[in-house]
Amino acid sequence: MIDKKPVTAATLLRAKQNGEKTVWLTAYDAASASIAEAAGADVLLVGDSLGMVCLGYDTTIPVMLEDMIHHTKAVVRGNKTAWVVCDLPFGSYQESPEQAVKTSVRVMQETGCDAVKLEGGAHMAETIRFLTERGIAVVGHIGLTPQSIKKLGVYGMQGKTEDAQAQLLADAQAVEQAGAGALVLECIPEGLAAKITGKLGIPTVGIGAGPGCDAQVLVWHDLLGLSEKNPSFAPAYANLREIISDAIGRWAADVRNGTFPKS
């Protein structure tokens, strides 16, 4: 972890300038926030991935603003020093910059989080600028953008062609110029991610984008082995799914054979 003082946007920028890697991790409730922050996470991202890992949806698209606010409130309550970022869910910001401001203000006032994250490159630059000019900290997100899965058709590597890579670089620069404080690069080639990282003055956050980014982020459930299947770039660092299943199974057996509770 950077230090025990509260992490801010300035802390993350200084870390990039000093060549220090930072650690981002998703969190969805007070318990996961408390554990992650105490273990060394610099940033807690309340991702709309909660739709898939917590709410049982197949995509992030059904996640509502109320869902994000509910979970982000819990994460903020469980956190002491990490920077907390809330994903803006699908449909809550794309209509106009004015809609994005209204959504972001509600999120920040009701949850106490530090920043909001939205998906999209150059076409979202106007919205990002509109937010940052009004004092709202914004994290951008390009590459694989899960809210566009109906358009993309599949979760997979982006930027496979020269034209696509050129567009991603242009997107990254547009997001920075619009005032974003950090940029998530998801599922893009390692070389491209490193190139973008070298060209930007703001921190880049990789997920499936190789080691050349300023920070890395993973989904809580993938890191801890709670997911049924992990992405190829995210090996589990524990196997909690097996441990939890075993514990429940042993307890259930004790209940059925009458040895729990002990008299």
N, C-alpha and C positions, 0 to 999 in steps of 0.2 A: 504494500500500500504506500502511497506517496507520503503521507504523514497522518497524524491523528487529528489534525485540524479539519474543519469542514471543507470538503472538496468543492471548488467553484469552477466556473468557466475559465477564470484566470489561471487556476491551478493546472488545468488540463492543457491550456495553451503553453504555459511555462514548461510543463513536462515534455511537450513536443520539441520546444526550442532547445531543451537540454538533452534531447535524445533518450528520454526515459519512457519506457513502455507503461501504459496504463491498462487496468483490468476492468472490463465491463461485464456484467452478468445480469440476465433477466431475473426478476423477482415478481411474485404475484400476490404475496400476503405478508403480514407482519413477521411471521416466523422465518420465512425464507429471506426476507430483507435483513433481519437481525443476524442470522447466521452468515449470510454472504458478506455483509459489511464487517462483521467481526473477524472473518477469515481473510479479509484483504481486498475486497472489491472496492474500487474507487468510484464506480458508477453503477447504479441500479437502474436497469431499463425495464419499465413495465410495458412489455411488448404486447401488441394485439395478438401475438402468438398464444396468449391465454385462451383465445377462442378454441384453439386446437388442443392444447395441453391441459386445460382446466375445464372448459365448457363443453367439450365433445363435438365441436364442429369440424368439418372437413377442410375448411379454409378460414382465413381471417375475416372474410367479407361480412359474415353475420354479426360480428362484434359491434355492439352499440356504444355510444358515448357514455351512457350510464354504467356499462360494464367497466370501462376504462377508469372512470372516476372512482367507482367502488373499490377496485383493486389498488389503484394508486394511493388512495387514502390509507389503506392498510399498510402498504409498503412504507409510506412516509412515517406512519406511527411506529413502525419497527426499526427505523433507521436513525442513526446518530450523526454520521459524518459523510456518508457517500452523497454524490450528486445524483438526484433522482430525475429521470427522464420518462415522460409519458407519451406513448404512441397516440397520435390522433387517428381514430378509426376511419375506415372507409366511409365516404359520404359526408364526413363532418368538416371538410376543408376544401374540397376540390371545386365547389361551385363558384367561389369568388374569394378574393383576399378578405373581404368584409366578413364572410362566413367563417373563414379561418381565424380571424381575430376574435370573433364572438365565441367560437369554440375554445380557443386557447385561453382566453380570459376566464371562462368558466372553469376550465380544467385547473388552472393555476390557483384561482381563488378558492375552489372547493377542496383541492387536494393538498396544496402547499408544496407541490413539486417544483423543481428548478427549471425545467425546460420541457419543450414538446418536440416530438419527432414526426416528420411527415415524409412521404415518399415522392420521388420525382426529381428530375434534373432541371434542364433549362426552362422547360415549360412551367415549372413551379417557382422560378426565380422571382417573379413579380410578387407572388404570395409571401415568399420568405422575406423579401425586402420589406413588404408591408408590415409583417410581424415584427421584425427586428427593429425597424424604425420606431416602433411603439413600445420598445423595452422588453420584448418577449424573446427569450433565448430559444434558438431553433437548432435542432440536429437534422441534417439532411440524410437521404437514403437513396442510393442509386445501385444499378446492377439488377439483381433479381429483386423485384419489388412484389412481395406476396399479394398485395391488394390488387395487383393487375393480373392475377393468375388466370382469370377467365379469358384475358387477351393473350397472355403468353402461352397458355395451354399446358405447360408442364413446369415443374420446379427443376431448374437446371442451370448450367453455366451460361452466363451472358458474355457478350463481347468476343465472340468467336471469329469475327471477320475484321478486316482492317477498318472498314467503315463504321462498324459497331464500336470498335475500340476508340476511334476518333470521336464518336458521338459521346461516349462515356467520359472521355477526358474533357470535352466541351461542357458536358453536364456538371462535372465536378467543379470546374472553374466558375461556371455560372452560379452554382450554389454558394461557393465561397464569396464571390463578388457581391452576392445578394445579402451577405451578412451572417450566414450560418456559422455556428461556433464549432461544429464538428460534422463529419460526414461518414455515414456507414457505407461500406463497400461490400456488397453481398454477392458471392458466387461470380467473381470475375477472375480472369487469369492473373497469376501471381505477378508476372512482369508488369502488367498494366497497373495493378494495384500499387506496386512499388513506384512506378513512374508517376502516378497521380499523387502519391504520398510525398514524393520529392518536389513536386511542383506546387503543392498547396501549403499555405501558411497555417492552416487550421488542422487539428488532429484528424486522422482517418482511423476508422474503426472497422477492422476486418472480420468477416464471417464467411468462411470458405473463399478467402481472397489471399491466402498465403501469409508468410511471416513479415512481409515488408511494411505492414501498416503500423501506425503509431500505437494502436490499441487492438485488443481482440475482445469479441463478445460471443458468448454462447448462451443457448437456452438452458435454463436450470435443469430441466428434465433430461436433456441430452448429456450434460456434464456428469450428472449423478447416476446415470444408468436407469432412469425411470421410464424412458421412452421405449416403446416396443421395438423400434428400429432407429438407429442413429444415422445422420448424414455421414458420408464417407470422410468428411473433413473434421468430424467431431467425435473422436473416440471417447467412450465413457471413462471417467476417472474413478468410478465406483460402480457397483452393481446393486443399487438399492432396491430395484424391482425384485430381484431374487431374494434379497435379505428380508424385505418387508413381507413378501409372499410366504417365505418360510416361517417367519414369526407368526403371522396370522394363522397359517396352517397348523402349527404346533399348539397355539392357543385354542383353536377350534377343536382340535383333537382332545385337549385336556377338558374342555367344556363338555364334550360329548361323553367322555369316559368318567366324568364326575370328579376329576382331580383338580379342577379349578371351579370356584376358589377354594383355597385350602382352609380347613376349619381351624 
